[in-house]
Amino acid sequence: MTGRSPSPPERRRWLQRAVVAAAALPLAGCSRNASGRTTLRFWAMGREGEVAHELLAGFRAEQPQVDLRIEQLPWTAAHEKLLTAFAGDATPDVAQIGNTWLPEMVALGAVEPLDPWLRSTPAITPDDYFTGIWRTNLVDGQLQGLPWYVDTRLLYVRSDLLAQAGFDRMPDTWAGWQQAMLGLQRLGIAHPQLMPLNEFEPLLALALQQDDELLRDGGRHGNFSSPGFERALGFYLQMFERGFAPSLTNNQVSNLWQEFGRGQFALYISGPWNLGEFRRRLGPGQQGLWTTAPLPGPHGPGASIAGGSSLVMFRRSRARREAWALIEYLSRPEVQQHFYRLTGNLPPRRASWSADGLGRDPQALAFAQQLERVRPAPAVPEWERIAQEMQLFAARAVNDQSTPASVARALDTRVDEFLAKRRWMLDRASGSKG
């Protein structure tokens, strides 16, 4: 799960408003009352906040001396509330945050590195986590959060239509992907691939399949003019040039699941939440007609996005031992399996996939295969703004038929504007003049 990071001027305005509002907020952290009980504050977002009370019943039983207070925040307001709480010395002890927010929280000095706590907890081993997901929680070489659930993108496939086109499974290369789309067009499906122009994730996944990094010089400059990104952008634009994908946003699709069921399109890049949606929204007679498949890559199975939510401990917590106990509890495989049953959120630990539900679900197992090939986006506070700009430039290129090289150059210029403050701060810290 991700949220849009603000621009530096937006961040300054929010922090200024936060200081004014701080007096109205409760004090941060936890405290021990007269009875010796400890108050521990946990912020969770959206659906995760709704199920937190049920999920944490076992923690309350294990920690009877802890008065656990759960606050549910809507995702739309969570980012600003976190900044406001930081400015007002009112952060909770533990919170769920989108893993793309983590570099910003680290830059503010808001969160506590977890390496010392990890070393004292043998039950949590980095090797049990999907590598790309674990890396999203490493900032400047330190573990700043612990993955709670994972998100990535792969293909939802009308396997019956693919078989009619002559393919017994989804190809795992770009060339094979294009051949499959040509075969689907021959069946009469005008645009077999749905790739909404207002979603940045498909292009980002293709870009992460390249060897070239998206930012260079330690995140000081854009690297979109690299051969790798131009190759990914070129493949993306071909989807529209060759008619494989319609030039639409997802708001222009009347009913995604109904259109998929009707065979208006046969391939769609999406995340794990749609497992439940397709099962609920397609009729019983259609449940055997679709499946999921990892993303194809340029020359073989491809990488995808390393997304999701993490658990962080705030520096201002006054009960870090209890805060870590909460994080450790939520990281247990059996608790993650319960979390999956409550929400459909996929667990980040391989051990959590051994349960009957996940381990025997072929549509979910495609996500496990993809999670072995995910890469984190650049760990800079400005990243989400950059990703949104990447999507806007690509959408314009679809409409005006710009070349990948010209789009990449323009995108680098724009991204370098976003990174100007970062360059200044890094250069000042290093004492360089460049």
C-alpha positions in Angstrom: 0.0 0.0 0.0 1.2 3.4 -0.9 0.3 7.1 -0.4 1.3 10.2 -2.3 4.2 11.9 -0.7 3.9 15.7 -0.6 6.2 18.1 -2.3 8.7 20.0 -0.1 6.5 23.2 -0.1 3.4 21.1 0.8 5.4 19.4 3.6 6.5 22.7 5.0 2.9 24.0 5.0 1.6 20.9 6.7 4.3 21.0 9.3 3.5 24.7 10.0 -0.2 23.8 10.4 0.8 20.9 12.5 2.6 23.0 15.0 -0.4 25.2 15.4 -2.6 22.2 15.9 -0.3 20.3 18.2 -1.8 21.7 21.4 -5.1 20.0 20.6 -3.4 16.5 20.3 -2.9 14.1 23.1 0.7 13.4 24.3 2.6 10.8 22.4 3.9 7.5 23.4 2.8 5.4 26.4 2.8 5.9 30.1 2.4 3.8 33.2 -0.7 4.5 35.3 -1.1 4.2 39.0 -2.0 0.5 38.7 1.3 -0.2 36.9 -0.4 -0.9 33.5 1.2 0.4 30.3 -0.7 2.3 27.7 0.4 1.5 24.2 -1.0 3.4 21.1 -1.2 1.7 17.7 -2.4 3.4 14.5 -3.7 1.3 11.7 -5.2 2.4 8.4 -8.3 1.5 6.5 -9.5 -2.1 6.6 -6.5 -3.1 8.7 -7.7 -0.8 11.4 -11.2 -2.3 11.2 -9.9 -5.8 12.0 -7.1 -4.9 14.4 -9.2 -5.5 17.6 -10.0 -9.0 16.5 -6.5 -9.7 15.3 -4.9 -8.5 18.5 -7.1 -10.4 21.0 -4.3 -12.8 21.5 -1.8 -10.1 22.1 -4.0 -8.7 24.9 -4.2 -12.1 26.4 -0.4 -12.4 26.4 0.2 -8.9 27.6 -2.4 -8.3 30.3 -0.4 -5.4 31.8 -0.7 -3.5 28.5 -3.6 -1.2 27.8 -3.6 -1.4 24.0 -5.3 1.5 22.3 -6.0 1.1 18.6 -6.8 4.1 16.4 -8.1 3.5 12.9 -7.2 6.2 10.3 -8.5 6.5 6.8 -5.7 6.2 4.2 -6.7 9.5 2.7 -5.8 11.3 5.9 -3.1 9.1 7.3 -0.1 10.8 5.8 -1.0 14.3 7.0 -1.9 13.0 10.4 1.5 11.3 10.8 3.2 14.6 9.9 1.0 16.5 12.2 1.6 14.1 15.1 5.4 14.3 14.5 5.4 18.1 14.6 3.2 18.1 17.7 5.2 15.4 19.6 2.1 13.2 19.5 3.2 10.2 17.5 1.9 6.8 18.6 4.1 4.0 19.8 3.6 1.8 16.7 2.0 2.5 13.4 1.3 1.0 10.0 2.7 3.0 7.2 2.9 2.4 3.4 6.5 1.3 2.8 7.0 4.1 0.3 6.5 6.6 3.1 9.3 5.1 5.1 12.2 7.1 3.7 10.3 10.3 4.5 9.7 9.2 8.1 13.4 8.3 8.4 14.4 11.7 6.9 12.3 13.4 9.7 14.0 11.3 12.4 10.6 10.0 13.4 11.2 6.2 13.6 13.4 4.0 15.6 15.8 1.6 13.8 14.8 -2.0 14.5 18.1 -3.8 14.1 18.8 -4.1 17.9 15.4 -5.5 18.5 15.7 -7.9 15.6 19.0 -9.3 17.0 17.2 -10.1 20.2 14.4 -12.0 18.5 15.6 -15.2 16.8 12.0 -16.1 15.7 12.2 -13.3 13.1 14.8 -14.0 10.5 15.4 -11.8 7.4 15.8 -14.9 5.2 12.2 -15.9 5.8 11.0 -12.6 4.2 10.7 -12.1 0.5 14.0 -10.4 -0.3 12.6 -7.5 -2.4 10.0 -6.7 0.3 12.6 -6.8 3.1 14.7 -4.3 1.1 11.9 -1.8 1.1 12.4 -1.4 4.9 16.1 -0.8 4.7 17.0 2.9 4.5 20.7 3.8 4.6 21.5 0.2 5.6 19.3 0.2 8.7 16.1 -1.7 9.2 13.6 1.1 9.8 10.4 -1.0 9.7 9.2 -4.6 9.5 7.0 -5.7 6.6 3.4 -6.4 7.7 1.8 -7.3 4.4 2.9 -7.3 0.8 1.5 -5.9 -2.4 2.8 -6.5 -5.9 1.4 -6.6 -9.4 0.9 -9.5 -11.8 -1.5 -10.6 -14.6 -5.1 -11.6 -14.2 -5.8 -13.8 -17.1 -8.9 -15.2 -18.9 -7.3 -18.6 -19.2 -10.1 -20.0 -21.3 -9.7 -17.3 -23.9 -5.9 -17.7 -23.8 -6.4 -21.4 -24.5 -8.6 -20.7 -27.4 -5.9 -18.4 -28.8 -3.5 -21.4 -28.6 -1.7 -20.8 -25.3 -1.9 -23.4 -22.5 -0.4 -20.9 -20.1 0.7 -17.3 -20.0 4.1 -16.8 -21.7 6.9 -15.5 -19.5 8.6 -13.2 -22.0 7.7 -9.9 -23.6 7.7 -11.4 -27.1 5.5 -14.2 -25.9 3.2 -11.7 -24.3 2.8 -9.9 -27.6 2.1 -13.1 -29.4 -0.6 -14.0 -26.9 -2.2 -10.6 -27.4 -2.1 -11.1 -31.2 -3.8 -14.5 -30.8 -6.5 -12.9 -28.6 -7.1 -10.2 -31.2 -7.6 -13.0 -33.8 -10.4 -14.3 -31.6 -12.1 -11.0 -32.0 -11.0 -9.2 -28.8 -10.1 -5.8 -30.1 -8.0 -4.7 -27.0 -7.0 -7.8 -25.0 -4.9 -6.0 -22.4 -6.4 -3.5 -20.0 -3.8 -1.0 -18.9 -5.4 2.1 -17.5 -3.6 5.3 -18.3 -4.0 6.7 -14.8 -2.2 3.8 -13.1 1.6 4.2 -12.8 2.2 0.6 -11.5 2.3 -1.2 -14.9 5.0 1.0 -16.3 6.9 1.0 -13.0 6.8 -2.8 -13.0 8.2 -2.9 -16.5 10.9 -0.3 -15.5 11.9 -2.4 -12.5 12.6 -5.3 -14.8 15.6 -3.4 -16.2 19.2 -3.4 -14.9 19.4 0.4 -14.9 18.3 2.2 -11.7 15.6 4.7 -12.0 17.6 7.3 -10.1 21.3 7.8 -10.2 24.1 9.3 -8.1 22.5 8.3 -4.8 19.1 9.5 -5.7 20.3 12.9 -6.8 19.2 12.8 -10.4 16.7 11.0 -12.6 18.0 8.2 -14.7 15.0 7.8 -17.1 17.2 8.5 -20.1 18.9 5.2 -19.5 18.6 2.4 -22.1 16.7 0.3 -19.6 13.9 2.8 -18.9 13.6 3.7 -22.6 13.2 0.0 -23.4 10.5 -0.4 -20.8 8.7 2.8 -21.9 8.9 1.7 -25.6 7.3 -1.7 -24.8 4.6 0.1 -22.7 3.8 2.5 -25.6 3.7 -0.3 -28.1 0.7 -1.7 -26.1 -1.3 1.3 -27.3 0.3 1.8 -30.7 -0.5 -1.8 -31.7 -4.0 -1.7 -30.3 -3.3 -4.3 -27.6 -4.6 -1.9 -24.9 -7.3 0.8 -25.2 -6.4 4.4 -24.4 -8.6 4.6 -21.3 -8.4 5.4 -17.6 -10.0 3.0 -15.1 -12.7 5.6 -14.6 -13.8 5.0 -18.2 -14.3 1.3 -17.6 -18.0 0.8 -16.6 -17.5 -2.3 -14.6 -14.1 -3.9 -14.5 -15.2 -7.4 -13.4 -18.2 -7.5 -15.6 -16.2 -6.5 -18.7 -13.6 -9.1 -17.8 -16.3 -11.7 -17.4 -17.8 -10.8 -20.8 -14.4 -11.1 -22.5 -14.0 -7.5 -23.4 -10.4 -7.9 -22.3 -8.5 -11.0 -21.3 -5.4 -9.6 -19.5 -5.2 -7.1 -16.6 -2.3 -6.1 -14.4 -3.5 -5.7 -10.8 -2.8 -6.6 -7.1 -3.8 -9.2 -4.6 -7.0 -7.4 -3.4 -8.6 -8.4 -6.7 -8.4 -12.1 -5.8 -11.4 -11.6 -3.5 -13.1 -9.1 -5.9 -13.0 -11.5 -8.9 -14.3 -14.4 -6.7 -17.1 -12.3 -5.4 -18.1 -10.4 -8.6 -17.8 -13.2 -11.2 -20.6 -15.8 -11.3 -20.1 -19.4 -10.2 -19.9 -20.5 -13.8 -17.0 -18.2 -14.5 -14.8 -19.1 -11.6 -12.9 -21.7 -13.6 -12.3 -19.4 -16.5 -9.6 -17.1 -15.0 -6.3 -17.4 -13.2 -3.3 -15.3 -12.3 0.2 -15.4 -13.7 3.5 -13.7 -12.9 4.6 -10.8 -15.1 6.6 -11.7 -18.2 10.0 -10.1 -18.5 12.2 -9.0 -21.4 13.9 -12.5 -21.7 12.1 -14.6 -19.1 10.1 -14.3 -15.9 9.9 -10.6 -14.9 10.2 -8.6 -11.8 7.4 -6.5 -10.3 6.7 -3.9 -7.6 7.7 -4.4 -4.0 4.8 -2.7 -2.2 2.8 -3.1 1.0 2.7 -1.8 4.5 5.2 -1.9 7.3 5.1 -1.6 11.0 7.3 1.1 12.6 8.2 2.1 16.1 8.4 5.8 16.8 11.5 7.3 18.5 9.3 9.1 21.0 7.7 5.9 22.3 8.2 5.6 26.1 7.6 1.9 26.1 9.7 0.4 23.3 9.8 -3.0 24.8 6.0 -3.3 24.6 6.0 -1.7 21.2 8.4 -4.3 19.9 6.3 -7.0 21.5 3.4 -5.8 19.5 5.4 -5.8 16.2 6.8 -9.2 17.0 3.3 -10.6 17.6 1.9 -9.2 14.3 4.9 -10.9 12.6 4.2 -14.4 13.7 3.2 -16.8 10.8 0.0 -17.9 12.5 -1.1 -14.3 13.2 -0.3 -13.4 9.6 -2.4 -16.3 8.4 -5.3 -15.0 10.5 -4.7 -11.5 9.1 -5.0 -13.0 5.6 -8.3 -14.7 6.4 -9.6 -11.4 7.8 -8.4 -9.0 5.0 -7.0 -10.9 2.1 -3.7 -9.1 2.7 -0.8 -11.4 1.7 1.9 -12.1 4.3 5.6 -11.1 3.8 7.1 -14.3 5.4 7.5 -17.4 3.4 6.6 -19.5 6.5 3.2 -17.9 6.5 2.4 -19.4 3.1 2.5 -23.0 4.4 -1.1 -22.8 5.7 -3.8 -24.8 3.8 -5.6 -21.6 2.5 -2.6 -19.9 0.9 -0.5 -23.0 0.2 -3.2 -24.7 -1.8 -4.6 -21.7 -3.7 -3.1 -21.6 -7.2 -4.3 -18.1 -7.8 -2.6 -16.9 -4.6 0.5 -18.9 -5.3 1.2 -16.9 -8.4 1.7 -14.0 -6.1 4.2 -16.0 -4.1 6.1 -16.7 -7.3 6.0 -13.0 -8.2 7.1 -12.0 -4.7 10.3 -13.9 -5.2 11.0 -11.4 -8.1 10.1 -8.0 -6.8 12.3 -4.9 -6.6 11.9 -1.9 -4.4 11.4 1.6 -5.8 14.1 4.2 -5.0 14.2 4.9 -1.3 13.8 8.7 -1.5 11.0 10.8 0.1 10.1 12.2 -3.3 9.5 8.9 -4.9 5.7 8.8 -5.0 5.6 12.2 -6.6 8.1 11.0 -9.2 6.0 7.9 -9.9 2.9 10.0 -10.4 4.8 12.3 -12.8 6.1 9.2 -14.7 2.5 8.1 -15.2 1.4 11.6 -16.5 4.3 11.8 -19.0 3.6 8.3 -20.2 -0.2 9.0 -20.6 0.6 12.1 -22.6 3.0 10.1 -24.8 0.2 7.6 -25.6 -2.0 10.5 -26.8 0.6 12.6 -28.7 2.7 9.6 -29.9 6.0 11.0 -28.5 9.1 8.9 -28.7 10.4 7.1 -25.7 13.7 9.1 -25.9 12.0 12.5 -25.8 9.7 11.4 -23.0 12.6 10.1 -21.0 14.6 13.4 -21.4 11.7 15.5 -20.4 11.0 13.3 -17.4 14.6 13.5 -16.2 14.4 17.3 -16.4 11.2 17.3 -14.3 12.5 14.8 -11.8 15.7 16.7 -11.3 13.5 19.7 -10.2 11.9 17.5 -7.6 15.3 16.3 -6.4 16.9 19.8 -6.1 16.5 20.0 -2.4 17.7 16.5 -1.9 20.9 17.3 -3.9 21.5 20.4 -1.8 21.1 18.5 1.5 23.2 15.6 0.4 26.0 17.8 -1.0 26.0 19.9 2.1 26.2 16.9 4.4 29.1 15.5 2.4 30.8 18.9 2.1 31.0 18.6 -1.7 30.5 21.4 -4.1 29.0 19.4 -7.1 
